[in-house]
Amino acid sequence: MTQTPAIQRPRPDWLGNPPKWKDLSYIIWGLLFVGFILPFCIVVFANHQVPDADFAEFYGLGRILNEYPPHDLYNYDLQQKVCQQIHPRAGGYGPLPYPPFVALLFRPLTWLPYWVAYSLWVVLTLVLYGAGLRLIVQRFFAPDSSLRPLLYALGYSYFPFIAYTAGNGQLAATGFFAVALALHEEKNERPIRSGLALSLCLYKPTILLLVVPMLLVTRRIRAFAGFACGALLLVAITTAFEGATIWEEFLGAIFSFGNSSVGMKSHSILPLAKYVDLSSFSSNLPEGRSGPAVAIFAIASLATFVVLIRFWWSSRTKGDNYNALLWAATLTWTLVLNIYVPLYDSILVVLSMLVTAGTLRSIPDDGAGRRCFIAISTLIVICSWFSVPLSRSTGIQCMTLLFACLGILQFILLRGLAGQFVSDSN
């Protein structure tokens, strides 16, 4: 009996049926247009009205430098007065312990009307975020991949980007683009440029809490040198414009802010429901931060950090896939093992998920890891839309737990890659 040859069907992308994902991307883009872009254009461009946004703080820092001596930059009473003049806020504004070069960056924008400056910054935020997405998607997904439109759509639909970064006028897209550029330059074997890109994240040093140690432990010496040069350049430019004493004022503002908001405090001036780091998570628990809870979180954090160090140390001989996944895991745990990560900075998890997805496409897997990754990533995107009200009502920030789950999965995948490398070498 002759056997009928099996029909060879085209193999879809590993996430499923390409036409369905393309249709889904159209739906997501349509919802984003109706839910964010159209209302934004009507309110800001048509009516010249600016929502209650943190952008007033950065605009205020730039105005202080334009109208007052540099040593007044961290005068909290003056910060309050200037910000309230720009955009009155019922609850007032908190301290603004941003590095002085942030105020220097915003000085030119203060020459424009506030609504115009805000609009330009939102557009720049969208462009920077899109540029970062493009760098990562181009690196990890082939030009003909049906996933690319969906990945862009999912990236822009991450709610902390829409509400807390773009709409709020925050700086997080700068860090997002800087890290994406660092990954891109490392792939192209330009480590000094990679380090220079990372130095742009110094506007928020907590973003680099694990990244800089990773550079040292993994012996990325040239990348660290590029980072150090970028940092020195920022310090030199700022000192030339604002004087050396501005750094003393800045350090004083940092210590004052830290004493009242972060660290091992039982109370905080921060709205903890909008923070995803482990320190804020433990403080926001229904019973508050207790001694046993602090001990448990400290032990878990230390154990996770030790595991990270082990993966970092063994990465040099493990190949591109392993190192890309290690970057992703480092970014994920940066959001968790930290003392100050607002939701707008959590957009770094989008980079982590994209790098993980791209790596999973090029490594052998029995399907379990991919299914777990799809489930966790889907939950992260969906839960990002209601995590704040849920945290306010329950005292538990679900995004912190989901980030930890993603980080644990990345550890499992890294261990699998390391074992595969050992088998291949034998």
BATIDO-553936 format. One record per residue (C-alpha): residue number from 1; residue in three letters; x, y, z. Coordinates in steps of 0.001 Angstrom, whole numbers, padded with zeros to 6 digits, always signed. Example, Ala and Ser with C-alpha at 12.3 -4.5 7.8 and 13.67 -1.06 7.14 Angstrom:
<balos>
@n 1 res ALA px +012300 py -004500 pz +007800;
@n 2 res SER px +013670 py -001060 pz +007140;
</balos>
This chain:
<balos>
@n 1 res MET px +000000 py +000000 pz +000000;
@n 2 res THR px +001377 py +003333 pz -000995;
@n 3 res GLN px +001383 py +005989 pz +001649;
@n 4 res THR px +000109 py +009452 pz +000921;
@n 5 res PRO px +002886 py +011970 pz +001562;
@n 6 res ALA px +002242 py +014269 pz +004472;
@n 7 res ILE px +001165 py +017748 pz +003582;
@n 8 res GLN px +003807 py +020270 pz +004595;
@n 9 res ARG px +002071 py +023218 pz +006190;
@n 10 res PRO px +003803 py +026539 pz +006623;
@n 11 res ARG px +005210 py +026843 pz +010090;
@n 12 res PRO px +003743 py +029837 pz +011908;
@n 13 res ASP px +005672 py +032026 pz +014264;
@n 14 res TRP px +006146 py +030419 pz +017661;
@n 15 res LEU px +003494 py +032550 pz +019324;
@n 16 res GLY px +000729 py +031243 pz +017072;
@n 17 res ASN px -001173 py +032076 pz +013892;
@n 18 res PRO px +000345 py +035161 pz +012194;
@n 19 res PRO px -002909 py +036521 pz +010667;
@n 20 res LYS px -004613 py +036451 pz +014073;
@n 21 res TRP px -001762 py +038356 pz +015723;
@n 22 res LYS px -001871 py +040930 pz +012939;
@n 23 res ASP px -005592 py +041454 pz +013486;
@n 24 res LEU px -005003 py +041752 pz +017227;
@n 25 res SER px -002368 py +044446 pz +016653;
@n 26 res TYR px -004892 py +046465 pz +014639;
@n 27 res ILE px -007390 py +046203 pz +017499;
@n 28 res ILE px -004820 py +047349 pz +020062;
@n 29 res TRP px -003737 py +050306 pz +017919;
@n 30 res GLY px -007377 py +051300 pz +017449;
@n 31 res LEU px -008032 py +051221 pz +021180;
@n 32 res LEU px -004890 py +053268 pz +021865;
@n 33 res PHE px -005963 py +055877 pz +019310;
@n 34 res VAL px -009475 py +056186 pz +020726;
@n 35 res GLY px -008441 py +055928 pz +024381;
@n 36 res PHE px -005290 py +058049 pz +024461;
@n 37 res ILE px -004146 py +059802 pz +021294;
@n 38 res LEU px -007478 py +061361 pz +020287;
@n 39 res PRO px -008419 py +062649 pz +023796;
@n 40 res PHE px -004882 py +063956 pz +024282;
@n 41 res CYS px -004979 py +065922 pz +021026;
@n 42 res ILE px -008398 py +067372 pz +021830;
@n 43 res VAL px -007518 py +068446 pz +025370;
@n 44 res VAL px -003962 py +069698 pz +024888;
@n 45 res PHE px -003682 py +070873 pz +021309;
@n 46 res ALA px -007240 py +072119 pz +020826;
@n 47 res ASN px -008001 py +073529 pz +024289;
@n 48 res HIS px -004443 py +074301 pz +025450;
@n 49 res GLN px -005163 py +072486 pz +028725;
@n 50 res VAL px -002548 py +070377 pz +030493;
@n 51 res PRO px -003573 py +067551 pz +032867;
@n 52 res ASP px -002149 py +067328 pz +036366;
@n 53 res ALA px +001288 py +066014 pz +035406;
@n 54 res ASP px +004744 py +065646 pz +036947;
@n 55 res PHE px +006087 py +067574 pz +033972;
@n 56 res ALA px +005380 py +070734 pz +035982;
@n 57 res GLU px +008208 py +069683 pz +038314;
@n 58 res PHE px +010797 py +069458 pz +035550;
@n 59 res TYR px +009547 py +072651 pz +033958;
@n 60 res GLY px +009794 py +074237 pz +037414;
@n 61 res LEU px +013399 py +073111 pz +037894;
@n 62 res GLY px +014308 py +074680 pz +034562;
@n 63 res ARG px +012552 py +077920 pz +035515;
@n 64 res ILE px +014381 py +078084 pz +038857;
@n 65 res LEU px +017709 py +077904 pz +037033;
@n 66 res ASN px +016577 py +080643 pz +034662;
@n 67 res GLU px +015292 py +083028 pz +037347;
@n 68 res TYR px +017247 py +082219 pz +040535;
@n 69 res PRO px +020842 py +081418 pz +041548;
@n 70 res PRO px +021847 py +077732 pz +041116;
@n 71 res HIS px +022152 py +077192 pz +044883;
@n 72 res ASP px +018367 py +077749 pz +045168;
@n 73 res LEU px +017622 py +074770 pz +042918;
@n 74 res TYR px +016953 py +072427 pz +045864;
@n 75 res ASN px +015151 py +074942 pz +048061;
@n 76 res TYR px +011960 py +072992 pz +048766;
@n 77 res ASP px +009850 py +076067 pz +049547;
@n 78 res LEU px +010932 py +077666 pz +046297;
@n 79 res GLN px +010230 py +074457 pz +044385;
@n 80 res GLN px +006706 py +074419 pz +045799;
@n 81 res LYS px +006121 py +078074 pz +044971;
@n 82 res VAL px +007341 py +077826 pz +041370;
@n 83 res CYS px +005516 py +074560 pz +040605;
@n 84 res GLN px +002242 py +075897 pz +042014;
@n 85 res GLN px +002593 py +078974 pz +039826;
@n 86 res ILE px +003080 py +076753 pz +036774;
@n 87 res HIS px +000246 py +074306 pz +037489;
@n 88 res PRO px -001644 py +074493 pz +040822;
@n 89 res ARG px -002020 py +071113 pz +042533;
@n 90 res ALA px -004286 py +070554 pz +045519;
@n 91 res GLY px -001865 py +068266 pz +047344;
@n 92 res GLY px +001196 py +070303 pz +046455;
@n 93 res TYR px +004435 py +068928 pz +045029;
@n 94 res GLY px +006962 py +066695 pz +046706;
@n 95 res PRO px +010705 py +067328 pz +046922;
@n 96 res LEU px +012525 py +067182 pz +043574;
@n 97 res PRO px +015892 py +065494 pz +044176;
@n 98 res TYR px +016756 py +065086 pz +040493;
@n 99 res PRO px +020380 py +065613 pz +039433;
@n 100 res PRO px +021144 py +069212 pz +038457;
@n 101 res PHE px +021738 py +068329 pz +034794;
@n 102 res VAL px +018000 py +067493 pz +034558;
@n 103 res ALA px +017195 py +071116 pz +035366;
@n 104 res LEU px +019812 py +072169 pz +032815;
@n 105 res LEU px +018097 py +070030 pz +030163;
@n 106 res PHE px +014712 py +071665 pz +030779;
@n 107 res ARG px +015913 py +075267 pz +030757;
@n 108 res PRO px +015254 py +075755 pz +027013;
@n 109 res LEU px +011713 py +074385 pz +027363;
@n 110 res THR px +010851 py +077095 pz +029895;
@n 111 res TRP px +011171 py +079665 pz +027122;
@n 112 res LEU px +007957 py +078178 pz +025691;
@n 113 res PRO px +004421 py +078381 pz +027124;
@n 114 res TYR px +003781 py +075533 pz +029542;
@n 115 res TRP px +001228 py +073689 pz +027374;
@n 116 res VAL px +003528 py +073887 pz +024343;
@n 117 res ALA px +006509 py +072591 pz +026330;
@n 118 res TYR px +004398 py +069767 pz +027762;
@n 119 res SER px +003136 py +068786 pz +024305;
@n 120 res LEU px +006656 py +068732 pz +022872;
@n 121 res TRP px +007878 py +066597 pz +025748;
@n 122 res VAL px +005047 py +064078 pz +025306;
@n 123 res VAL px +005832 py +063807 pz +021586;
@n 124 res LEU px +009529 py +063351 pz +022384;
@n 125 res THR px +008613 py +060672 pz +024932;
@n 126 res LEU px +006613 py +058769 pz +022312;
@n 127 res VAL px +009514 py +059031 pz +019849;
@n 128 res LEU px +012165 py +057891 pz +022342;
@n 129 res TYR px +010050 py +054950 pz +023453;
@n 130 res GLY px +009351 py +053962 pz +019857;
@n 131 res ALA px +013039 py +054249 pz +018972;
@n 132 res GLY px +013930 py +051952 pz +021878;
@n 133 res LEU px +011299 py +049425 pz +020809;
@n 134 res ARG px +012602 py +049534 pz +017253;
@n 135 res LEU px +016198 py +048860 pz +018304;
@n 136 res ILE px +015212 py +045755 pz +020264;
@n 137 res VAL px +012630 py +044420 pz +017804;
@n 138 res GLN px +015083 py +044794 pz +014899;
@n 139 res ARG px +017744 py +042912 pz +016826;
@n 140 res PHE px +015666 py +039946 pz +017993;
@n 141 res PHE px +012965 py +039570 pz +015354;
@n 142 res ALA px +013494 py +039037 pz +011632;
@n 143 res PRO px +012263 py +041784 pz +009252;
@n 144 res ASP px +009549 py +039471 pz +007886;
@n 145 res SER px +008335 py +038386 pz +011325;
@n 146 res SER px +004579 py +038664 pz +011667;
@n 147 res LEU px +005084 py +039444 pz +015339;
@n 148 res ARG px +006642 py +042868 pz +014840;
@n 149 res PRO px +003405 py +044916 pz +014502;
@n 150 res LEU px +001970 py +043143 pz +017534;
@n 151 res LEU px +005104 py +043757 pz +019594;
@n 152 res TYR px +004977 py +047497 pz +018902;
@n 153 res ALA px +001284 py +047564 pz +019776;
@n 154 res LEU px +001792 py +045665 pz +023041;
@n 155 res GLY px +004747 py +047871 pz +023944;
@n 156 res TYR px +002690 py +051030 pz +023588;
@n 157 res SER px -000301 py +049480 pz +025383;
@n 158 res TYR px +001626 py +048949 pz +028621;
@n 159 res PHE px -000425 py +051198 pz +030896;
@n 160 res PRO px +002413 py +052663 pz +033010;
@n 161 res PHE px +003854 py +054048 pz +029786;
@n 162 res ILE px +000574 py +055588 pz +028647;
@n 163 res ALA px -000531 py +057088 pz +031958;
@n 164 res TYR px +002540 py +057465 pz +034162;
@n 165 res THR px +005262 py +058138 pz +031587;
@n 166 res ALA px +003808 py +059818 pz +028479;
@n 167 res GLY px +000702 py +061440 pz +029921;
@n 168 res ASN px +002494 py +062353 pz +033133;
@n 169 res GLY px +005455 py +063910 pz +031318;
@n 170 res GLN px +007993 py +061748 pz +033142;
@n 171 res LEU px +011585 py +060954 pz +032095;
@n 172 res ALA px +011389 py +057154 pz +031980;
@n 173 res ALA px +011400 py +056932 pz +028168;
@n 174 res THR px +014922 py +058401 pz +028275;
@n 175 res GLY px +016134 py +055475 pz +030379;
@n 176 res PHE px +014195 py +053029 pz +028210;
@n 177 res PHE px +015892 py +054301 pz +025056;
@n 178 res ALA px +019312 py +054446 pz +026751;
@n 179 res VAL px +019181 py +050788 pz +027839;
@n 180 res ALA px +017874 py +049685 pz +024426;
@n 181 res LEU px +020704 py +051592 pz +022759;
@n 182 res ALA px +023233 py +049996 pz +025137;
@n 183 res LEU px +021979 py +046528 pz +024163;
@n 184 res HIS px +022115 py +047448 pz +020475;
@n 185 res GLU px +025671 py +048761 pz +020690;
@n 186 res GLU px +026831 py +045721 pz +022635;
@n 187 res LYS px +025416 py +043459 pz +019937;
@n 188 res ASN px +027381 py +045451 pz +017336;
@n 189 res GLU px +030541 py +045016 pz +019431;
@n 190 res ARG px +030833 py +048677 pz +020392;
@n 191 res PRO px +031153 py +048369 pz +024189;
@n 192 res ILE px +032330 py +051931 pz +024842;
@n 193 res ARG px +029254 py +053328 pz +023081;
@n 194 res SER px +027143 py +050876 pz +025053;
@n 195 res GLY px +028534 py +052254 pz +028303;
@n 196 res LEU px +028072 py +055840 pz +027132;
@n 197 res ALA px +024414 py +055075 pz +026434;
@n 198 res LEU px +023973 py +053697 pz +029945;
@n 199 res SER px +025339 py +056926 pz +031434;
@n 200 res LEU px +022162 py +058642 pz +030208;
@n 201 res CYS px +020333 py +056714 pz +032939;
@n 202 res LEU px +022093 py +058730 pz +035633;
@n 203 res TYR px +019085 py +061034 pz +035794;
@n 204 res LYS px +017701 py +058164 pz +037964;
@n 205 res PRO px +020670 py +056214 pz +039448;
@n 206 res THR px +018403 py +053500 pz +040871;
@n 207 res ILE px +017869 py +052243 pz +037304;
@n 208 res LEU px +021535 py +051217 pz +037304;
@n 209 res LEU px +021476 py +049554 pz +040728;
@n 210 res LEU px +022181 py +046111 pz +039237;
@n 211 res VAL px +023326 py +047052 pz +035741;
@n 212 res VAL px +026618 py +048668 pz +036806;
@n 213 res PRO px +027615 py +045731 pz +039064;
@n 214 res MET px +026760 py +043432 pz +036138;
@n 215 res LEU px +029241 py +045313 pz +033934;
@n 216 res LEU px +031970 py +044771 pz +036504;
@n 217 res VAL px +031258 py +041142 pz +037384;
@n 218 res THR px +030884 py +040105 pz +033727;
@n 219 res ARG px +034192 py +041871 pz +032961;
@n 220 res ARG px +032665 py +044339 pz +030511;
@n 221 res ILE px +035515 py +046691 pz +031326;
@n 222 res ARG px +035307 py +048771 pz +028151;
@n 223 res ALA px +031574 py +049246 pz +028604;
@n 224 res PHE px +032162 py +050353 pz +032196;
@n 225 res ALA px +034849 py +052755 pz +030975;
@n 226 res GLY px +032365 py +054241 pz +028509;
@n 227 res PHE px +029824 py +054598 pz +031317;
@n 228 res ALA px +032389 py +056319 pz +033553;
@n 229 res CYS px +033360 py +058725 pz +030754;
@n 230 res GLY px +029706 py +059590 pz +030178;
@n 231 res ALA px +029193 py +060217 pz +033885;
@n 232 res LEU px +032266 py +062464 pz +034075;
@n 233 res LEU px +031067 py +064400 pz +031036;
@n 234 res LEU px +027670 py +065033 pz +032652;
@n 235 res VAL px +029355 py +066215 pz +035845;
@n 236 res ALA px +031741 py +068484 pz +033929;
@n 237 res ILE px +029004 py +070120 pz +031838;
@n 238 res THR px +026778 py +070654 pz +034865;
@n 239 res THR px +029631 py +072096 pz +036933;
@n 240 res ALA px +030576 py +074468 pz +034128;
@n 241 res PHE px +027043 py +075887 pz +033995;
@n 242 res GLU px +025970 py +075712 pz +037654;
@n 243 res GLY px +029174 py +075678 pz +039704;
@n 244 res ALA px +030736 py +072982 pz +041886;
@n 245 res THR px +028632 py +073801 pz +044960;
@n 246 res ILE px +025499 py +072530 pz +043193;
@n 247 res TRP px +026612 py +068968 pz +043918;
@n 248 res GLU px +026684 py +069606 pz +047666;
@n 249 res GLU px +023125 py +070926 pz +047452;
@n 250 res PHE px +022089 py +067909 pz +045395;
@n 251 res LEU px +023530 py +065388 pz +047861;
@n 252 res GLY px +021759 py +067156 pz +050717;
@n 253 res ALA px +018460 py +066915 pz +048814;
@n 254 res ILE px +019043 py +063220 pz +048117;
@n 255 res PHE px +019689 py +062357 pz +051767;
@n 256 res SER px +016709 py +064386 pz +052937;
@n 257 res PHE px +014419 py +062708 pz +050409;
@n 258 res GLY px +015735 py +059252 pz +051266;
@n 259 res ASN px +015157 py +059719 pz +054994;
@n 260 res SER px +011495 py +060565 pz +054441;
@n 261 res SER px +010570 py +058203 pz +051633;
@n 262 res VAL px +012718 py +055127 pz +050987;
@n 263 res GLY px +014821 py +052565 pz +052778;
@n 264 res MET px +013815 py +050617 pz +055891;
@n 265 res LYS px +011201 py +053084 pz +057120;
@n 266 res SER px +007862 py +051997 pz +058556;
@n 267 res HIS px +006164 py +054995 pz +056950;
@n 268 res SER px +006745 py +056862 pz +053708;
@n 269 res ILE px +005627 py +060101 pz +052099;
@n 270 res LEU px +005308 py +058258 pz +048779;
@n 271 res PRO px +002038 py +056909 pz +047305;
@n 272 res LEU px +003235 py +053328 pz +047710;
@n 273 res ALA px +000472 py +051875 pz +045539;
@n 274 res LYS px +002290 py +053398 pz +042545;
@n 275 res TYR px +005644 py +051754 pz +043332;
@n 276 res VAL px +006795 py +048261 pz +042403;
@n 277 res ASP px +010107 py +047822 pz +044260;
@n 278 res LEU px +010340 py +045336 pz +047114;
@n 279 res SER px +010888 py +048043 pz +049711;
@n 280 res SER px +007622 py +049779 pz +048793;
@n 281 res PHE px +005839 py +046427 pz +048441;
@n 282 res SER px +006730 py +045443 pz +051995;
@n 283 res SER px +005775 py +048865 pz +053395;
@n 284 res ASN px +002406 py +048766 pz +051647;
@n 285 res LEU px +001318 py +045410 pz +053048;
@n 286 res PRO px -001965 py +045475 pz +055031;
@n 287 res GLU px -000179 py +044971 pz +058360;
@n 288 res GLY px +002700 py +047250 pz +057430;
@n 289 res ARG px +006355 py +046353 pz +057522;
@n 290 res SER px +007065 py +044003 pz +060424;
@n 291 res GLY px +010313 py +042530 pz +061708;
@n 292 res PRO px +009676 py +039006 pz +060357;
@n 293 res ALA px +008583 py +040407 pz +057001;
@n 294 res VAL px +011752 py +042490 pz +056741;
@n 295 res ALA px +013850 py +039410 pz +057538;
@n 296 res ILE px +012064 py +037300 pz +054913;
@n 297 res PHE px +012382 py +039968 pz +052215;
@n 298 res ALA px +016040 py +040582 pz +053099;
@n 299 res ILE px +016914 py +036883 pz +052880;
@n 300 res ALA px +015024 py +036483 pz +049597;
@n 301 res SER px +016708 py +039565 pz +048143;
@n 302 res LEU px +020167 py +038405 pz +049190;
@n 303 res ALA px +019597 py +034933 pz +047768;
@n 304 res THR px +018369 py +036369 pz +044469;
@n 305 res PHE px +021350 py +038693 pz +044261;
@n 306 res VAL px +023756 py +035795 pz +044883;
@n 307 res VAL px +022106 py +033803 pz +042075;
@n 308 res LEU px +022440 py +036820 pz +039770;
@n 309 res ILE px +026119 py +037141 pz +040589;
@n 310 res ARG px +026687 py +033477 pz +039747;
@n 311 res PHE px +024986 py +033889 pz +036386;
@n 312 res TRP px +026940 py +037090 pz +035726;
@n 313 res TRP px +030276 py +035459 pz +036549;
@n 314 res SER px +029757 py +032493 pz +034224;
@n 315 res SER px +028368 py +034517 pz +031308;
@n 316 res ARG px +031587 py +035298 pz +029466;
@n 317 res THR px +031818 py +031931 pz +027748;
@n 318 res LYS px +028121 py +031228 pz +027275;
@n 319 res GLY px +027286 py +032910 pz +023974;
@n 320 res ASP px +024915 py +035601 pz +022698;
@n 321 res ASN px +021601 py +034004 pz +023709;
@n 322 res TYR px +022731 py +033505 pz +027281;
@n 323 res ASN px +024054 py +037057 pz +027595;
@n 324 res ALA px +020915 py +038570 pz +026075;
@n 325 res LEU px +018735 py +036633 pz +028504;
@n 326 res LEU px +021033 py +037667 pz +031343;
@n 327 res TRP px +020466 py +041328 pz +030426;
@n 328 res ALA px +016720 py +040674 pz +030544;
@n 329 res ALA px +016912 py +039019 pz +033960;
@n 330 res THR px +019060 py +041859 pz +035303;
@n 331 res LEU px +016517 py +044446 pz +034148;
@n 332 res THR px +013645 py +042495 pz +035669;
@n 333 res TRP px +015303 py +042130 pz +039048;
@n 334 res THR px +016382 py +045772 pz +038986;
@n 335 res LEU px +012689 py +046631 pz +039272;
@n 336 res VAL px +012176 py +044296 pz +042224;
@n 337 res LEU px +015412 py +044367 pz +044256;
@n 338 res ASN px +015360 py +048107 pz +044663;
@n 339 res ILE px +014386 py +050893 pz +047034;
@n 340 res TYR px +012675 py +053315 pz +044635;
@n 341 res VAL px +010918 py +052190 pz +041448;
@n 342 res PRO px +007768 py +054135 pz +040512;
@n 343 res LEU px +005450 py +052541 pz +037980;
@n 344 res TYR px +006678 py +054833 pz +035217;
@n 345 res ASP px +010164 py +053351 pz +035544;
@n 346 res SER px +008684 py +049857 pz +035265;
@n 347 res ILE px +008526 py +050294 pz +031475;
@n 348 res LEU px +011950 py +048633 pz +031531;
@n 349 res VAL px +010064 py +045351 pz +031924;
@n 350 res VAL px +008900 py +045807 pz +028314;
@n 351 res LEU px +012547 py +045616 pz +027227;
@n 352 res SER px +013052 py +042572 pz +029413;
@n 353 res MET px +010042 py +040798 pz +027911;
@n 354 res LEU px +011056 py +041636 pz +024339;
@n 355 res VAL px +014595 py +040357 pz +024852;
@n 356 res THR px +013277 py +037189 pz +026497;
@n 357 res ALA px +010778 py +036595 pz +023683;
@n 358 res GLY px +013472 py +037102 pz +021057;
@n 359 res THR px +015833 py +034733 pz +022839;
@n 360 res LEU px +013167 py +032044 pz +023198;
@n 361 res ARG px +012698 py +032087 pz +019422;
@n 362 res SER px +016286 py +030989 pz +018856;
@n 363 res ILE px +016845 py +028385 pz +021575;
@n 364 res PRO px +015470 py +024832 pz +021808;
@n 365 res ASP px +012598 py +024526 pz +024252;
@n 366 res ASP px +009989 py +021877 pz +024987;
@n 367 res GLY px +007270 py +024505 pz +024990;
@n 368 res ALA px +006802 py +024765 pz +028754;
@n 369 res GLY px +009093 py +027757 pz +029107;
@n 370 res ARG px +007427 py +029531 pz +026208;
@n 371 res ARG px +003941 py +028890 pz +027551;
@n 372 res CYS px +004917 py +030174 pz +030992;
@n 373 res PHE px +006499 py +033241 pz +029444;
@n 374 res ILE px +003408 py +034031 pz +027356;
@n 375 res ALA px +001172 py +033630 pz +030422;
@n 376 res ILE px +003307 py +035868 pz +032648;
@n 377 res SER px +003821 py +038534 pz +029977;
@n 378 res THR px +000106 py +038626 pz +029187;
@n 379 res LEU px -000717 py +039047 pz +032867;
@n 380 res ILE px +001839 py +041852 pz +033195;
@n 381 res VAL px +000309 py +043824 pz +030321;
@n 382 res ILE px -003284 py +043235 pz +031474;
@n 383 res CYS px -002704 py +043784 pz +035196;
@n 384 res SER px -000797 py +047007 pz +034520;
@n 385 res TRP px -004182 py +048633 pz +033768;
@n 386 res PHE px -005630 py +048100 pz +037246;
@n 387 res SER px -002653 py +047375 pz +039518;
@n 388 res VAL px -002839 py +050748 pz +041309;
@n 389 res PRO px -006503 py +050577 pz +042400;
@n 390 res LEU px -005979 py +046928 pz +043335;
@n 391 res SER px -002952 py +047870 pz +045442;
@n 392 res ARG px -004876 py +050664 pz +047142;
@n 393 res SER px -007707 py +048322 pz +048103;
@n 394 res THR px -005672 py +045261 pz +049099;
@n 395 res GLY px -002255 py +046669 pz +050007;
@n 396 res ILE px -000592 py +044252 pz +047555;
@n 397 res GLN px +001084 py +045465 pz +044352;
@n 398 res CYS px +000504 py +042612 pz +041910;
@n 399 res MET px +003098 py +043967 pz +039469;
@n 400 res THR px +005877 py +043284 pz +041967;
@n 401 res LEU px +004775 py +039648 pz +042231;
@n 402 res LEU px +004491 py +039272 pz +038449;
@n 403 res PHE px +007939 py +040798 pz +037917;
@n 404 res ALA px +009363 py +038337 pz +040443;
@n 405 res CYS px +007682 py +035457 pz +038574;
@n 406 res LEU px +009201 py +036701 pz +035306;
@n 407 res GLY px +012633 py +036955 pz +036932;
@n 408 res ILE px +012387 py +033404 pz +038318;
@n 409 res LEU px +011399 py +032088 pz +034881;
@n 410 res GLN px +014384 py +033878 pz +033359;
@n 411 res PHE px +016635 py +032206 pz +035935;
@n 412 res ILE px +015227 py +028803 pz +034942;
@n 413 res LEU px +015812 py +029533 pz +031260;
@n 414 res LEU px +019357 py +030716 pz +031992;
@n 415 res ARG px +020094 py +027526 pz +033889;
@n 416 res GLY px +018780 py +025504 pz +030963;
@n 417 res LEU px +020968 py +027420 pz +028539;
@n 418 res ALA px +024008 py +026952 pz +030775;
@n 419 res GLY px +023372 py +023194 pz +030951;
@n 420 res GLN px +022941 py +022998 pz +027201;
@n 421 res PHE px +026233 py +024822 pz +026699;
@n 422 res VAL px +028040 py +022362 pz +028989;
@n 423 res SER px +026531 py +019402 pz +027077;
@n 424 res ASP px +027527 py +020837 pz +023723;
@n 425 res SER px +031090 py +021515 pz +024870;
@n 426 res ASN px +031442 py +017908 pz +026061;
</balos>
